[in-house]
């Protein structure tokens, strides 16, 4: 005995609904495109220890200013 959750064409309707909802949440930007852009940025950051140190120093200065002056 076979039980099917969706009929023959209902799975396509469900796919369209999910994709339309996702497009609304991402303002039409492809989630894969966003993920690849983030991955590109992350891999660049991993290979840039000088930039990492600079950003850490900048964050520590701003944190100290917030704690002691704020």
SEDREN-570080 format. One record per atom (N, C-alpha, C, O): z, x, y; atom name; residue in one letter; residue number from 1. Coordinates in steps of 0.2 Angstrom, whole numbers. Each point is the difference from the previous one (the first is absolute). Last residue first. Layout:
<pts>
pz->Z px->X py->Y atom->CA rest->A nr->NUM
...
</pts>
This chain:
<pts>
pz->138 px->159 py->281 atom->N rest->X nr->70
pz->-1 px->-7 py->0 atom->CA rest->X nr->70
pz->6 px->-5 py->0 atom->C rest->X nr->70
pz->-1 px->-6 py->-1 atom->O rest->X nr->70
pz->-1 px->31 py->0 atom->N rest->X nr->69
pz->-1 px->-3 py->6 atom->CA rest->X nr->69
pz->-1 px->-7 py->1 atom->C rest->X nr->69
pz->1 px->-4 py->5 atom->O rest->X nr->69
pz->4 px->16 py->-26 atom->N rest->X nr->68
pz->4 px->3 py->5 atom->CA rest->X nr->68
pz->-1 px->-3 py->7 atom->C rest->X nr->68
pz->5 px->1 py->5 atom->O rest->X nr->68
pz->-17 px->-8 py->-24 atom->N rest->X nr->67
pz->7 px->0 py->-2 atom->CA rest->X nr->67
pz->4 px->2 py->6 atom->C rest->X nr->67
pz->5 px->-3 py->1 atom->O rest->X nr->67
pz->-29 px->3 py->1 atom->N rest->X nr->66
pz->2 px->-6 py->-1 atom->CA rest->X nr->66
pz->8 px->-1 py->-1 atom->C rest->X nr->66
pz->3 px->-4 py->3 atom->O rest->X nr->66
pz->-13 px->25 py->-2 atom->N rest->X nr->65
pz->0 px->-3 py->6 atom->CA rest->X nr->65
pz->2 px->-7 py->0 atom->C rest->X nr->65
pz->4 px->-2 py->4 atom->O rest->X nr->65
pz->-7 px->13 py->-24 atom->N rest->X nr->64
pz->6 px->3 py->3 atom->CA rest->X nr->64
pz->0 px->-3 py->7 atom->C rest->X nr->64
pz->6 px->-2 py->3 atom->O rest->X nr->64
pz->-24 px->-4 py->-16 atom->N rest->X nr->63
pz->6 px->-3 py->-3 atom->CA rest->X nr->63
pz->6 px->3 py->4 atom->C rest->X nr->63
pz->5 px->-4 py->2 atom->O rest->X nr->63
pz->-26 px->13 py->4 atom->N rest->X nr->62
pz->1 px->-7 py->2 atom->CA rest->X nr->62
pz->6 px->-3 py->-3 atom->C rest->X nr->62
pz->3 px->-4 py->4 atom->O rest->X nr->62
pz->-7 px->26 py->-11 atom->N rest->X nr->61
pz->1 px->0 py->7 atom->CA rest->X nr->61
pz->1 px->-7 py->3 atom->C rest->X nr->61
pz->4 px->-2 py->4 atom->O rest->X nr->61
pz->-10 px->4 py->-27 atom->N rest->X nr->60
pz->7 px->2 py->1 atom->CA rest->X nr->60
pz->1 px->0 py->8 atom->C rest->X nr->60
pz->6 px->-2 py->2 atom->O rest->X nr->60
pz->-28 px->-2 py->-8 atom->N rest->X nr->59
pz->4 px->-6 py->-2 atom->CA rest->X nr->59
pz->8 px->2 py->1 atom->C rest->X nr->59
pz->3 px->-4 py->2 atom->O rest->X nr->59
pz->-19 px->21 py->1 atom->N rest->X nr->58
pz->-1 px->-5 py->6 atom->CA rest->X nr->58
pz->4 px->-6 py->-2 atom->C rest->X nr->58
pz->4 px->-3 py->5 atom->O rest->X nr->58
pz->-5 px->20 py->-21 atom->N rest->X nr->57
pz->4 px->3 py->6 atom->CA rest->X nr->57
pz->-1 px->-6 py->6 atom->C rest->X nr->57
pz->5 px->-1 py->3 atom->O rest->X nr->57
pz->-17 px->-3 py->-23 atom->N rest->X nr->56
pz->7 px->0 py->-1 atom->CA rest->X nr->56
pz->4 px->2 py->6 atom->C rest->X nr->56
pz->5 px->-3 py->2 atom->O rest->X nr->56
pz->-28 px->5 py->-1 atom->N rest->X nr->55
pz->2 px->-7 py->0 atom->CA rest->X nr->55
pz->8 px->-1 py->-1 atom->C rest->X nr->55
pz->3 px->-4 py->3 atom->O rest->X nr->55
pz->-13 px->25 py->-5 atom->N rest->X nr->54
pz->0 px->-2 py->7 atom->CA rest->X nr->54
pz->2 px->-7 py->0 atom->C rest->X nr->54
pz->4 px->-2 py->5 atom->O rest->X nr->54
pz->-6 px->11 py->-26 atom->N rest->X nr->53
pz->6 px->3 py->3 atom->CA rest->X nr->53
pz->0 px->-2 py->8 atom->C rest->X nr->53
pz->5 px->-2 py->2 atom->O rest->X nr->53
pz->-23 px->-5 py->-15 atom->N rest->X nr->52
pz->6 px->-3 py->-3 atom->CA rest->X nr->52
pz->6 px->2 py->4 atom->C rest->X nr->52
pz->4 px->-3 py->2 atom->O rest->X nr->52
pz->-25 px->14 py->2 atom->N rest->X nr->51
pz->1 px->-7 py->3 atom->CA rest->X nr->51
pz->6 px->-4 py->-2 atom->C rest->X nr->51
pz->3 px->-3 py->4 atom->O rest->X nr->51
pz->-7 px->24 py->-14 atom->N rest->X nr->50
pz->1 px->1 py->7 atom->CA rest->X nr->50
pz->1 px->-7 py->4 atom->C rest->X nr->50
pz->4 px->-1 py->4 atom->O rest->X nr->50
pz->-11 px->1 py->-27 atom->N rest->X nr->49
pz->7 px->1 py->0 atom->CA rest->X nr->49
pz->2 px->2 py->8 atom->C rest->X nr->49
pz->6 px->-2 py->2 atom->O rest->X nr->49
pz->-27 px->-9 py->-16 atom->N rest->X nr->48
pz->1 px->2 py->7 atom->CA rest->X nr->48
pz->8 px->1 py->1 atom->C rest->X nr->48
pz->3 px->-4 py->4 atom->O rest->X nr->48
pz->-14 px->-6 py->-23 atom->N rest->X nr->47
pz->-3 px->6 py->0 atom->CA rest->X nr->47
pz->1 px->3 py->7 atom->C rest->X nr->47
pz->-3 px->6 py->2 atom->O rest->X nr->47
pz->10 px->-28 py->-6 atom->N rest->X nr->46
pz->3 px->4 py->-6 atom->CA rest->X nr->46
pz->-2 px->8 py->1 atom->C rest->X nr->46
pz->4 px->4 py->-2 atom->O rest->X nr->46
pz->-14 px->-21 py->16 atom->N rest->X nr->45
pz->7 px->2 py->2 atom->CA rest->X nr->45
pz->4 px->5 py->-5 atom->C rest->X nr->45
pz->3 px->4 py->2 atom->O rest->X nr->45
pz->-25 px->-13 py->-7 atom->N rest->X nr->44
pz->0 px->4 py->5 atom->CA rest->X nr->44
pz->7 px->3 py->3 atom->C rest->X nr->44
pz->1 px->6 py->1 atom->O rest->X nr->44
pz->-2 px->-23 py->-17 atom->N rest->X nr->43
pz->-2 px->6 py->-3 atom->CA rest->X nr->43
pz->-1 px->5 py->5 atom->C rest->X nr->43
pz->1 px->6 py->-1 atom->O rest->X nr->43
pz->4 px->-27 py->9 atom->N rest->X nr->42
pz->5 px->3 py->-4 atom->CA rest->X nr->42
pz->-1 px->6 py->-3 atom->C rest->X nr->42
pz->3 px->5 py->0 atom->O rest->X nr->42
pz->-20 px->-17 py->11 atom->N rest->X nr->41
pz->5 px->2 py->5 atom->CA rest->X nr->41
pz->6 px->4 py->-4 atom->C rest->X nr->41
pz->2 px->5 py->2 atom->O rest->X nr->41
pz->-18 px->-16 py->-15 atom->N rest->X nr->40
pz->-3 px->6 py->3 atom->CA rest->X nr->40
pz->4 px->3 py->5 atom->C rest->X nr->40
pz->1 px->6 py->0 atom->O rest->X nr->40
pz->6 px->-26 py->-10 atom->N rest->X nr->39
pz->0 px->5 py->-5 atom->CA rest->X nr->39
pz->-3 px->7 py->3 atom->C rest->X nr->39
pz->2 px->5 py->-1 atom->O rest->X nr->39
pz->-3 px->-25 py->14 atom->N rest->X nr->38
pz->7 px->2 py->-1 atom->CA rest->X nr->38
pz->1 px->6 py->-5 atom->C rest->X nr->38
pz->3 px->5 py->2 atom->O rest->X nr->38
pz->-24 px->-16 py->0 atom->N rest->X nr->37
pz->2 px->4 py->6 atom->CA rest->X nr->37
pz->7 px->3 py->0 atom->C rest->X nr->37
pz->1 px->5 py->2 atom->O rest->X nr->37
pz->-8 px->-18 py->-20 atom->N rest->X nr->36
pz->-4 px->6 py->0 atom->CA rest->X nr->36
pz->2 px->4 py->6 atom->C rest->X nr->36
pz->0 px->6 py->0 atom->O rest->X nr->36
pz->8 px->-28 py->-1 atom->N rest->X nr->35
pz->4 px->4 py->-5 atom->CA rest->X nr->35
pz->-3 px->7 py->0 atom->C rest->X nr->35
pz->3 px->5 py->0 atom->O rest->X nr->35
pz->-13 px->-22 py->13 atom->N rest->X nr->34
pz->6 px->2 py->3 atom->CA rest->X nr->34
pz->3 px->5 py->-5 atom->C rest->X nr->34
pz->3 px->5 py->3 atom->O rest->X nr->34
pz->-22 px->-14 py->-11 atom->N rest->X nr->33
pz->-2 px->4 py->6 atom->CA rest->X nr->33
pz->7 px->3 py->3 atom->C rest->X nr->33
pz->0 px->6 py->1 atom->O rest->X nr->33
pz->2 px->-22 py->-18 atom->N rest->X nr->32
pz->-2 px->6 py->-3 atom->CA rest->X nr->32
pz->-2 px->5 py->6 atom->C rest->X nr->32
pz->2 px->6 py->-1 atom->O rest->X nr->32
pz->2 px->-28 py->7 atom->N rest->X nr->31
pz->6 px->3 py->-2 atom->CA rest->X nr->31
pz->-1 px->7 py->-3 atom->C rest->X nr->31
pz->4 px->5 py->1 atom->O rest->X nr->31
pz->-20 px->-17 py->17 atom->N rest->X nr->30
pz->1 px->1 py->-7 atom->CA rest->X nr->30
pz->6 px->3 py->-2 atom->C rest->X nr->30
pz->1 px->6 py->3 atom->O rest->X nr->30
pz->-4 px->-22 py->19 atom->N rest->X nr->29
pz->-1 px->7 py->-2 atom->CA rest->X nr->29
pz->1 px->1 py->-8 atom->C rest->X nr->29
pz->5 px->-3 py->-2 atom->O rest->X nr->29
pz->-2 px->-18 py->15 atom->N rest->X nr->28
pz->-7 px->2 py->-2 atom->CA rest->X nr->28
pz->-1 px->7 py->-2 atom->C rest->X nr->28
pz->-6 px->2 py->-2 atom->O rest->X nr->28
pz->27 px->-11 py->9 atom->N rest->X nr->27
pz->-5 px->-1 py->5 atom->CA rest->X nr->27
pz->-7 px->2 py->-2 atom->C rest->X nr->27
pz->-3 px->3 py->4 atom->O rest->X nr->27
pz->23 px->-4 py->-18 atom->N rest->X nr->26
pz->-2 px->6 py->2 atom->CA rest->X nr->26
pz->-5 px->0 py->6 atom->C rest->X nr->26
pz->-3 px->5 py->1 atom->O rest->X nr->26
pz->12 px->-25 py->-11 atom->N rest->X nr->25
pz->6 px->4 py->1 atom->CA rest->X nr->25
pz->-2 px->7 py->3 atom->C rest->X nr->25
pz->4 px->3 py->3 atom->O rest->X nr->25
pz->-21 px->-19 py->-10 atom->N rest->X nr->24
pz->4 px->-2 py->6 atom->CA rest->X nr->24
pz->6 px->4 py->2 atom->C rest->X nr->24
pz->2 px->1 py->6 atom->O rest->X nr->24
pz->-15 px->4 py->-25 atom->N rest->X nr->23
pz->-4 px->2 py->6 atom->CA rest->X nr->23
pz->4 px->-3 py->6 atom->C rest->X nr->23
pz->0 px->3 py->5 atom->O rest->X nr->23
pz->9 px->-8 py->-26 atom->N rest->X nr->22
pz->1 px->7 py->2 atom->CA rest->X nr->22
pz->-4 px->2 py->6 atom->C rest->X nr->22
pz->3 px->4 py->4 atom->O rest->X nr->22
pz->-5 px->-26 py->-12 atom->N rest->X nr->21
pz->6 px->1 py->2 atom->CA rest->X nr->21
pz->2 px->7 py->2 atom->C rest->X nr->21
pz->3 px->2 py->5 atom->O rest->X nr->21
pz->-24 px->-7 py->-15 atom->N rest->X nr->20
pz->1 px->-3 py->7 atom->CA rest->X nr->20
pz->6 px->1 py->3 atom->C rest->X nr->20
pz->1 px->1 py->6 atom->O rest->X nr->20
pz->-4 px->6 py->-29 atom->N rest->X nr->19
pz->-3 px->4 py->5 atom->CA rest->X nr->19
pz->0 px->-2 py->7 atom->C rest->X nr->19
pz->1 px->3 py->5 atom->O rest->X nr->19
pz->8 px->-17 py->-22 atom->N rest->X nr->18
pz->4 px->6 py->1 atom->CA rest->X nr->18
pz->-3 px->5 py->5 atom->C rest->X nr->18
pz->3 px->3 py->4 atom->O rest->X nr->18
pz->-15 px->-23 py->-10 atom->N rest->X nr->17
pz->6 px->-1 py->4 atom->CA rest->X nr->17
pz->5 px->6 py->1 atom->C rest->X nr->17
pz->2 px->1 py->6 atom->O rest->X nr->17
pz->-21 px->1 py->-20 atom->N rest->X nr->16
pz->-2 px->-1 py->7 atom->CA rest->X nr->16
pz->6 px->-2 py->5 atom->C rest->X nr->16
pz->0 px->3 py->5 atom->O rest->X nr->16
pz->3 px->-1 py->-29 atom->N rest->X nr->15
pz->-1 px->7 py->3 atom->CA rest->X nr->15
pz->-2 px->-1 py->8 atom->C rest->X nr->15
pz->2 px->4 py->4 atom->O rest->X nr->15
pz->1 px->-24 py->-16 atom->N rest->X nr->14
pz->6 px->4 py->1 atom->CA rest->X nr->14
pz->-1 px->6 py->3 atom->C rest->X nr->14
pz->4 px->2 py->4 atom->O rest->X nr->14
pz->-23 px->-14 py->-11 atom->N rest->X nr->13
pz->4 px->-3 py->6 atom->CA rest->X nr->13
pz->6 px->3 py->2 atom->C rest->X nr->13
pz->2 px->2 py->6 atom->O rest->X nr->13
pz->-13 px->5 py->-26 atom->N rest->X nr->12
pz->-3 px->3 py->6 atom->CA rest->X nr->12
pz->3 px->-3 py->7 atom->C rest->X nr->12
pz->0 px->3 py->5 atom->O rest->X nr->12
pz->8 px->-10 py->-26 atom->N rest->X nr->11
pz->2 px->7 py->1 atom->CA rest->X nr->11
pz->-3 px->2 py->6 atom->C rest->X nr->11
pz->3 px->4 py->4 atom->O rest->X nr->11
pz->-9 px->-25 py->-12 atom->N rest->X nr->10
pz->6 px->0 py->4 atom->CA rest->X nr->10
pz->3 px->7 py->1 atom->C rest->X nr->10
pz->2 px->1 py->6 atom->O rest->X nr->10
pz->-21 px->-9 py->-20 atom->N rest->X nr->9
pz->-2 px->3 py->7 atom->CA rest->X nr->9
pz->6 px->0 py->4 atom->C rest->X nr->9
pz->0 px->2 py->6 atom->O rest->X nr->9
pz->2 px->-8 py->-30 atom->N rest->X nr->8
pz->-5 px->5 py->1 atom->CA rest->X nr->8
pz->-2 px->3 py->7 atom->C rest->X nr->8
pz->-1 px->5 py->1 atom->O rest->X nr->8
pz->26 px->-14 py->-5 atom->N rest->X nr->7
pz->-6 px->-2 py->-3 atom->CA rest->X nr->7
pz->-6 px->5 py->1 atom->C rest->X nr->7
pz->2 px->5 py->2 atom->O rest->X nr->7
pz->25 px->1 py->-4 atom->N rest->X nr->6
pz->-5 px->-2 py->4 atom->CA rest->X nr->6
pz->-6 px->-2 py->-3 atom->C rest->X nr->6
pz->-2 px->2 py->-6 atom->O rest->X nr->6
pz->20 px->4 py->-7 atom->N rest->X nr->5
pz->4 px->-2 py->6 atom->CA rest->X nr->5
pz->-5 px->-3 py->6 atom->C rest->X nr->5
pz->1 px->-4 py->3 atom->O rest->X nr->5
pz->-3 px->3 py->-31 atom->N rest->X nr->4
pz->-3 px->3 py->6 atom->CA rest->X nr->4
pz->4 px->-2 py->6 atom->C rest->X nr->4
pz->1 px->-6 py->2 atom->O rest->X nr->4
pz->2 px->7 py->-30 atom->N rest->X nr->3
pz->2 px->-3 py->6 atom->CA rest->X nr->3
pz->-3 px->4 py->6 atom->C rest->X nr->3
pz->1 px->6 py->0 atom->O rest->X nr->3
pz->-7 px->-11 py->-28 atom->N rest->X nr->2
pz->0 px->4 py->6 atom->CA rest->X nr->2
pz->2 px->-3 py->6 atom->C rest->X nr->2
pz->-2 px->-6 py->1 atom->O rest->X nr->2
pz->5 px->6 py->-30 atom->N rest->X nr->1
pz->0 px->-4 py->6 atom->CA rest->X nr->1
pz->0 px->4 py->6 atom->C rest->X nr->1
pz->4 px->5 py->1 atom->O rest->X nr->1
</pts>
